Amino acid sequence: MREPIGLVRWATFAVIVVVAVVRAAYTLTAQMEPLTGDRGAQYYLGKLTAEGAIPLVDFQHGWNAGSWWVNSLVYRLAGGDPLWWEFLLGRFFAVTLSAVLVAAIGLRRRVHPAAMAAMALAVLALASPAQVKYVLPVVFAFLLLPGGRLDSGRWGLVVRMLVPAALFWQHVELAILLTGAAGLYELIGREKAPMRDRLARCVALAVGILAGFVSEVLFYRIGYGMSLGELNRQVILGQTQQFPKHFGWPFFDVPSDGEGYLIVAVYPFLLLLIFVPVVWRLASEPTRFLALCALLLATVPIRRPGPGHTETVSALLFAALIFVLCDVYDRREQVALPSRPTSVTGRQVVTAIVGFAAGAVWVGAALVLGFGAHSLIGPVILVLVVGVMMIGTRLPARLIAVSAGACLVLAAVPLASAVERVDDLSRDSRQIEAADAWAYAVRPEMTRCLKGGRTAFVLGNQLSMYDALDIENPTPFYLFHYDFGRNQEQLTAMMESGEVPAVLQMTAMTPGGWVEAAIEKGYEPCAEVWIAKDRQRIRIWAHRSLAPFEKRSVTVEPDGTRTSVPLPTP
């Protein structure tokens, strides 16, 4: 008899629902610009569908009819308001519903309330499905999750026919990938069930996909006269023509802008970690099912690497990772490090080395060939390589050695990516350092005004300008503290005596202030530089003892072009 869900789990689930809905509302921003691009197209086509237009026939867009009918329903629920439509399509029926369903999966498995909360928070914070169609994998996993009434008896076969058929009407790619994952689970992941039962379920899954395809062909053929070739061009294989443009995972070229790229750097590591032999052997059947769904969904981000596609299919991945932790805790008595042998033979050493190398090679092949191939064959190789390892874990091999080799390579990838990213950021920051850019614009005028000297006082808190311009501060003072006025007497005396040959004014002076009075008493404006790109104005004041000097105003354009005119007389 299964453990009851209990009041605490139900209460935790209720809190998750409330938090998810409130977060969706409070993270939605007002639309300051009209809907454009893909979002605008989806909004407009949803509007046309709601008004009675026929998907595909009228739109020539490449989505399935079911998706547009869902979109039209969202449009109607929003009353045509674009902000409410955005909230429902991208927040409520995507991120919020995914988080709730993931928590519901945890509820069905009777995991600890903290694990349920962690699963939901992972979806809300890290895996954010872009729109309603990407909640479909979570719905698929929720319905077909091993265990429960839908997974037993005759209902198991019926559900495995109906769910793929319905999903095919919504999204062909997701239907094929997820149905393939379910079949792979039956063949490799579900080891304890009789082979006859597993094969029957695989047949049911295939029949479901076939039923979805045939029903859609008949619907458009009979209802609207669309040929099979045209339906294939718009919905099924026609879209694969664009695939080769996007493949190839950026392991060590993760763009440095945007926090969302963190998941791009760690995604392969997190995905393959579940399939490390020792981890896989400890994983329960529901965990294996979720892991295989996440594995097949990797085709989506591999085809178009980036945070958008990686985040949007990662809900099941994070759920599987948390399930792994729960499994390890539940089976902690089975986890035991091998005892230290009294003697080690040469054969044992060789076996361990071979196992270690095998694990490293396995992960290397999955990363280089599976993620790195610039072709659709990459995800296919990834699934094959992982499948071989899953089958291999059944053999009485040195799982510890193989797992150690695999984990070493897996850990090295995100670590090396992190080092590379920091180096990229350092290089980028050196290239766009404001002080360097400003110094480049000011240096010619500073050199002219100082007449070969190298001492000047920077008026402002941009102290890095001293190094950028390679000048020295002739005073013992720096204008970065609030009580700078206490230095008035000594600094004024130095300025009056000419010990400060030039002042670089980076900020506006306080009218009537003592610094302004000291400058106006002993200095003349030598140059005023306007940096158009940064909208920064810098003035160079030269001491009267350096006269005569030309007074001019210089404008530096974004392309580096300089124009100068005589500085207007105040």
C-alpha positions in Angstrom: 0.0 0.0 0.0 1.3 3.4 -1.0 2.1 6.1 1.6 -0.8 8.7 1.8 0.1 12.1 0.5 -0.6 13.8 3.8 -1.7 17.3 4.9 1.8 18.8 4.8 2.4 17.9 1.2 -1.0 19.2 0.2 -0.4 22.4 2.1 3.0 22.8 0.4 1.4 22.3 -3.0 -1.1 25.0 -2.2 1.6 27.4 -1.3 3.5 26.6 -4.5 0.4 27.4 -6.5 -0.1 30.8 -4.8 3.6 31.7 -5.1 3.7 30.7 -8.8 0.7 32.8 -9.7 1.8 35.8 -7.7 5.3 35.6 -9.2 3.8 35.5 -12.7 1.8 38.7 -12.1 4.6 40.6 -10.4 7.3 39.7 -13.0 5.2 40.7 -15.9 6.2 44.1 -17.3 4.0 46.6 -19.2 4.3 46.6 -22.9 6.0 49.8 -23.9 6.3 48.9 -27.5 3.8 47.2 -29.9 4.1 43.4 -30.4 6.5 42.6 -33.1 8.4 39.6 -34.5 7.3 36.1 -33.4 5.3 37.3 -30.5 3.4 39.8 -32.7 2.7 37.1 -35.3 1.4 34.7 -32.7 -0.9 37.4 -31.3 -2.3 38.3 -34.6 -2.7 34.7 -35.8 -4.4 33.8 -32.5 -6.8 36.7 -33.2 -7.5 35.4 -36.7 -8.1 31.8 -35.3 -10.5 33.2 -32.7 -12.4 35.0 -35.5 -12.9 31.7 -37.4 -9.9 31.4 -39.7 -8.5 28.0 -40.4 -5.0 27.2 -39.1 -2.3 26.2 -41.7 -4.6 26.7 -44.7 -4.9 30.5 -44.0 -1.7 31.1 -42.1 1.0 29.1 -43.9 3.0 29.3 -40.7 4.2 25.8 -39.9 2.4 25.2 -36.5 -0.2 22.5 -35.9 -3.9 23.3 -35.8 -4.1 22.4 -32.1 -1.5 25.0 -31.2 -3.5 27.7 -32.9 -6.8 26.7 -31.3 -5.1 26.9 -27.9 -3.7 30.3 -28.9 -7.2 31.4 -29.9 -8.6 30.3 -26.6 -5.9 32.3 -24.8 -6.8 35.3 -27.0 -10.4 34.9 -26.0 -9.6 34.5 -22.3 -7.6 37.7 -22.6 -10.4 39.5 -24.2 -8.0 40.5 -27.0 -5.9 42.6 -24.6 -2.2 42.0 -25.6 -0.9 42.3 -22.0 -3.4 39.8 -20.7 -2.6 37.6 -23.7 1.1 37.8 -22.9 0.4 37.0 -19.3 -1.6 33.9 -20.1 0.5 32.6 -23.0 3.9 33.2 -21.6 3.4 33.3 -17.8 0.3 31.6 -16.6 0.0 28.7 -19.0 3.8 28.3 -19.4 6.0 29.1 -16.4 3.3 29.0 -13.7 1.5 25.9 -15.0 4.9 24.1 -15.5 5.9 24.8 -11.9 2.6 23.6 -10.6 2.7 20.4 -12.7 6.2 19.7 -11.7 5.2 20.1 -8.0 2.2 17.8 -8.8 4.6 15.2 -10.1 6.4 15.4 -6.8 3.1 15.1 -5.0 2.3 11.9 -6.9 5.6 10.5 -6.0 5.2 11.5 -2.3 8.6 13.2 -2.2 9.5 15.4 0.7 7.7 18.8 0.8 11.1 20.5 0.5 11.8 18.6 -2.7 8.5 19.7 -4.1 9.3 23.3 -3.4 12.8 22.9 -4.9 11.3 21.5 -8.1 8.9 24.3 -8.4 11.5 27.0 -7.6 13.9 25.5 -10.2 11.2 25.9 -12.9 10.3 29.5 -11.8 13.9 30.7 -11.4 16.0 28.6 -13.9 13.7 26.8 -16.4 11.2 29.3 -17.7 9.2 27.9 -20.7 8.8 30.6 -23.2 5.1 30.0 -24.0 2.3 27.6 -23.6 3.5 25.0 -26.2 6.5 24.3 -24.0 4.4 23.2 -21.1 3.4 20.2 -23.2 6.5 18.1 -22.2 5.5 18.6 -18.5 1.9 17.6 -19.2 3.2 14.6 -21.2 5.4 13.5 -18.3 2.7 14.1 -15.7 0.2 11.8 -17.6 2.7 9.1 -18.4 4.8 9.1 -15.2 5.4 5.5 -14.0 3.2 4.6 -11.1 -0.5 5.3 -10.5 -3.7 4.3 -12.2 -2.8 5.7 -15.6 0.3 3.4 -15.7 -1.4 0.1 -14.9 -3.6 -2.4 -16.6 -5.5 -1.6 -19.8 -5.4 2.1 -19.0 -1.6 2.0 -19.5 -2.0 1.1 -23.2 -4.9 3.4 -23.8 -3.2 6.4 -22.3 0.0 5.6 -24.4 -2.1 5.8 -27.5 -4.2 8.9 -26.7 -1.4 11.2 -25.3 1.0 10.9 -28.3 -2.0 11.3 -30.7 -3.2 14.5 -28.9 0.3 15.9 -28.6 0.9 15.3 -32.4 -2.0 17.7 -33.1 -0.3 20.3 -30.9 3.4 20.1 -31.8 4.9 17.5 -34.2 8.5 17.8 -33.0 7.7 17.6 -29.3 5.3 14.6 -30.0 8.0 12.6 -31.8 10.7 13.4 -29.3 8.7 12.7 -26.2 7.1 9.6 -27.6 10.6 8.4 -28.5 11.7 9.1 -24.9 8.8 7.0 -23.6 9.7 4.2 -25.9 13.3 4.3 -24.8 12.3 4.2 -21.2 10.2 1.1 -21.9 13.1 -0.7 -23.7 16.0 0.4 -21.5 14.9 2.2 -18.4 12.1 -0.1 -17.2 14.1 -3.2 -16.4 11.8 -5.1 -14.0 8.7 -5.4 -16.2 8.2 -8.4 -18.5 9.5 -7.8 -22.0 6.1 -8.6 -23.5 4.5 -5.8 -21.5 7.2 -3.3 -22.4 6.9 -4.1 -26.1 3.2 -3.8 -26.0 3.5 -0.3 -24.6 6.0 0.7 -27.3 3.5 -0.5 -29.9 0.8 1.6 -28.2 3.1 4.7 -28.4 3.8 4.1 -32.1 0.1 3.6 -32.8 -0.6 6.9 -31.0 1.8 8.8 -33.2 0.4 7.1 -36.3 -3.2 7.9 -35.2 -2.3 11.6 -34.7 -0.7 11.8 -38.1 -3.5 9.9 -40.0 -6.3 11.9 -38.2 -4.7 15.2 -39.1 -4.1 14.2 -42.7 -7.8 13.2 -43.0 -9.0 16.3 -41.2 -7.2 18.7 -43.7 -7.8 16.4 -46.7 -11.5 16.0 -46.2 -12.3 19.3 -44.7 -10.0 21.6 -46.7 -8.6 19.7 -49.6 -5.0 19.9 -48.4 -2.6 17.3 -50.0 -0.3 15.1 -47.9 2.7 16.8 -49.6 1.5 20.3 -48.5 0.8 19.2 -45.0 4.2 17.6 -44.8 5.8 20.8 -46.0 4.0 23.0 -43.5 4.0 20.7 -40.4 6.2 17.7 -40.5 9.5 17.4 -42.4 9.4 20.7 -44.2 10.7 22.6 -41.1 13.8 20.4 -40.9 15.3 22.2 -43.9 16.5 25.0 -41.6 18.1 22.7 -39.0 21.8 22.8 -40.2 22.0 26.5 -39.6 21.9 26.3 -35.8 23.5 23.2 -34.6 26.7 23.2 -32.4 26.9 23.8 -28.7 29.0 26.8 -27.5 31.0 25.0 -24.8 33.8 27.5 -24.6 32.2 30.4 -26.5 29.3 31.1 -24.1 28.3 34.7 -24.8 29.3 36.9 -21.9 26.2 39.1 -21.9 23.1 38.0 -20.0 22.7 35.9 -16.9 20.6 33.4 -18.8 23.7 32.0 -20.4 24.6 30.3 -17.2 22.2 27.4 -18.1 23.9 27.1 -21.5 27.2 26.5 -19.8 26.0 23.9 -17.3 23.2 22.2 -19.3 25.3 19.4 -20.8 26.8 18.7 -17.4 23.5 18.5 -15.7 21.8 16.4 -18.4 24.5 13.8 -18.6 25.1 13.6 -14.8 21.9 11.6 -14.4 23.2 8.9 -16.8 26.5 8.4 -15.0 26.4 4.6 -14.3 26.4 4.8 -10.5 23.7 7.5 -10.5 21.6 5.6 -13.1 21.7 2.4 -11.1 20.3 4.3 -8.1 17.6 6.1 -10.0 14.0 4.9 -9.7 11.7 4.3 -12.7 10.0 7.7 -12.5 13.4 9.4 -12.3 14.6 7.5 -15.3 11.5 8.4 -17.3 11.9 12.1 -16.6 15.6 11.9 -17.4 15.0 10.2 -20.8 12.3 12.9 -21.6 14.9 15.5 -20.8 17.5 13.7 -22.9 15.3 13.6 -26.0 14.2 17.2 -25.5 17.9 18.2 -25.8 17.4 18.2 -29.5 15.6 21.6 -29.1 18.4 23.6 -27.5 21.1 21.7 -29.4 19.4 22.8 -32.6 19.3 26.4 -31.4 21.7 26.9 -28.5 21.0 29.8 -26.3 19.2 30.5 -23.0 15.8 30.9 -24.5 15.6 27.3 -25.9 17.7 25.8 -23.1 15.6 27.2 -20.3 12.3 26.4 -21.9 12.9 22.7 -22.1 14.7 22.3 -18.7 11.8 21.9 -16.4 11.9 18.0 -16.6 15.7 18.1 -16.3 15.6 19.9 -13.0 12.7 17.7 -11.8 14.8 14.6 -12.7 17.8 16.0 -10.8 15.8 16.5 -7.6 14.3 13.1 -8.0 17.8 11.7 -8.2 18.6 13.3 -4.9 15.5 11.8 -3.4 16.3 8.4 -4.8 19.9 8.5 -3.4 18.5 9.5 0.0 15.8 6.8 -0.1 18.4 4.2 -1.1 21.3 5.5 1.0 21.8 2.1 2.6 22.7 0.8 -0.9 25.3 3.4 -1.3 28.6 2.2 0.0 32.1 2.9 -1.0 34.1 -0.3 -1.8 36.2 -1.4 1.0 39.9 -1.0 0.7 41.5 -4.2 -0.4 44.3 -5.7 1.5 46.2 -6.3 -1.8 45.7 -5.0 -5.3 46.6 -7.1 -8.3 47.9 -5.8 -11.5 44.7 -7.0 -13.2 42.6 -5.0 -10.9 44.6 -1.8 -11.6 44.4 -2.4 -15.3 40.6 -3.0 -15.0 40.1 0.2 -13.0 42.2 2.3 -15.5 40.3 0.8 -18.5 37.0 1.6 -16.7 38.1 5.1 -15.9 39.1 5.7 -19.5 35.8 4.2 -20.8 33.8 6.6 -18.7 35.9 9.6 -19.9 35.6 8.5 -23.5 31.8 8.0 -23.2 31.3 11.5 -21.9 33.7 12.9 -24.4 31.8 11.3 -27.2 28.5 12.5 -25.9 29.7 16.1 -25.6 31.8 16.3 -28.8 29.6 14.2 -31.1 26.3 14.7 -29.5 26.3 18.3 -28.6 29.0 19.6 -30.9 28.0 18.1 -34.3 26.7 20.7 -36.7 23.9 18.4 -37.9 20.7 16.7 -36.8 22.9 13.6 -36.4 24.3 15.1 -33.3 21.2 14.5 -31.0 20.8 11.1 -32.6 24.4 10.2 -31.6 23.8 11.6 -28.1 20.9 9.3 -27.6 22.8 6.3 -28.9 25.8 7.0 -26.8 23.7 7.4 -23.6 21.7 4.3 -24.6 24.9 2.2 -24.8 26.0 3.4 -21.4 22.6 2.6 -19.9 22.7 -0.9 -21.3 26.3 -1.2 -20.1 25.4 -0.5 -16.5 23.6 -3.8 -16.4 26.9 -5.7 -16.8 29.0 -6.5 -13.8 31.6 -3.9 -14.8 33.7 -1.6 -12.7 30.9 1.0 -12.3 32.8 3.1 -9.8 35.8 3.5 -12.1 33.6 4.2 -15.2 31.6 6.7 -13.2 34.7 8.4 -11.9 36.1 8.9 -15.4 32.7 10.2 -16.6 32.3 12.7 -13.7 35.9 14.0 -14.1 35.2 15.0 -17.7 31.7 16.3 -17.0 33.0 18.5 -14.2 35.9 19.8 -16.3 33.5 21.1 -19.0 31.6 23.8 -17.0 34.7 24.6 -15.0 36.7 25.3 -18.2 33.8 27.2 -19.6 33.7 29.4 -16.4 37.4 30.2 -16.7 36.9 31.0 -20.4 34.0 33.2 -19.6 35.8 35.2 -17.0 38.7 35.7 -19.4 36.2 36.9 -22.1 34.6 39.3 -19.7 38.1 40.6 -18.7 39.0 41.1 -22.3 35.6 42.7 -23.1 35.9 45.0 -20.1 39.4 46.1 -21.1 38.1 46.9 -24.5 35.2 49.1 -23.4 36.7 50.6 -20.2 35.2 54.1 -20.0 38.4 55.6 -18.7 40.4 54.2 -21.6 37.8 55.4 -24.1 37.7 58.9 -22.5 41.5 59.1 -22.3 41.8 58.2 -25.9 39.5 61.2 -26.7 41.1 63.6 -24.3 44.8 62.7 -24.7 45.7 64.9 -27.7 44.2 68.0 -26.0 45.8 67.2 -22.6 49.2 66.8 -24.2 48.8 70.1 -26.0 47.6 72.0 -23.0 50.3 70.6 -20.7 53.0 71.4 -23.3 54.8 68.2 -22.6 54.1 68.1 -18.9 52.6 65.1 -17.1 51.0 66.6 -14.0 47.3 67.5 -13.7 44.6 67.4 -11.0 41.4 65.3 -11.9 38.4 67.1 -10.6 35.9 64.3 -9.9 35.9 60.8 -8.7 37.2 59.2 -12.0 40.6 58.4 -10.4 41.3 55.8 -13.1 41.9 58.7 -15.5 45.3 59.3 -13.9 46.5 55.9 -15.1 44.6 56.1 -18.4 46.2 59.4 -19.3 49.5 58.5 -17.7 49.5 61.7 -15.7 50.5 62.3 -12.1 48.6 64.1 -9.3 50.7 67.1 -8.2 48.7 67.3 -4.9 48.4 64.9 -2.0 44.6 65.1 -2.3 41.9 63.1 -4.2 38.4 64.4 -4.6 36.5 61.3 -3.4 35.5 62.1 0.1 32.6 64.2 1.5 34.8 66.5 3.6 37.1 67.5 0.8 36.6 71.1 1.9 39.0 70.7 4.8 41.8 70.7 2.2 40.6 74.1 0.8 43.4 76.3 2.2 46.4 74.1 1.1 45.0 73.1 -2.3 44.0 76.7 -3.1 47.6 77.8 -2.3 49.0 75.2 -4.6 46.7 76.2 -7.4 47.5 79.9 -7.0 51.3 79.2 -7.1 51.1 77.2 -10.3 52.1 73.9 -8.7 49.0 72.5 -10.3 49.6 73.2 -14.0 46.2 71.8 -15.2 42.9 70.7 -13.9 40.9 68.0 -15.7 37.2 68.7 -15.0 35.1 65.5 -15.3 32.0 66.8 -13.5 30.1 70.0 -13.2 31.4 72.3 -10.5 29.2 73.7 -7.7 28.4 77.3 -8.6 30.1 79.6 -6.2 32.1 76.8 -4.6 35.7 77.3 -3.5 37.1 75.0 -6.1 35.3 76.9 -8.9 36.6 80.2 -7.4 40.2 78.9 -7.3 40.0 77.7 -10.9 38.5 80.9 -12.2 41.1 83.0 -10.4 44.2 81.3 -11.8 43.2 79.2 -14.9 41.8 79.5 -18.4 39.8 76.9 -20.3 42.3 75.4 -22.8 40.1 72.7 -24.3 36.6 71.3 -24.0 36.1 67.7 -25.3 32.6 66.4 -26.1 32.5 62.6 -26.4 29.3 62.0 -28.4 29.0 58.2 -27.8 29.0 58.5 -24.0 27.5 62.1 -24.0 30.4 63.0 -21.7 31.9 66.6 -21.6 35.4 67.0 -20.2 37.1 70.4 -19.8 40.8 71.0 -19.4 41.8 74.1 -17.4 45.4 75.3 -17.9 47.2 77.6 -15.5 47.8 81.1 -16.7 51.5 80.5 -16.3 51.3 78.2 -19.4 49.9 81.0 -21.6 49.7 81.6 -24.4 47.7 78.5 -25.6 45.0 77.9 -28.1 41.5 77.5 -26.7 39.3 75.1 -28.7 36.3 72.9 -28.5 36.6 69.3 -29.8 33.8 66.9 -30.7 34.7 63.2 -30.9 32.1 61.2 -32.9 31.4 57.5 -32.3 33.5 56.5 -35.3 36.5 58.4 -33.8 36.2 61.4 -36.1 37.3 64.6 -34.5 36.2 68.1 -35.3 37.4 71.2 -33.5 36.4 74.9 -33.4 37.6 77.8 -31.4 36.3 77.7 -27.8 33.6 80.4 -27.4 34.6 83.2 -25.1 32.5 83.3 -21.9 
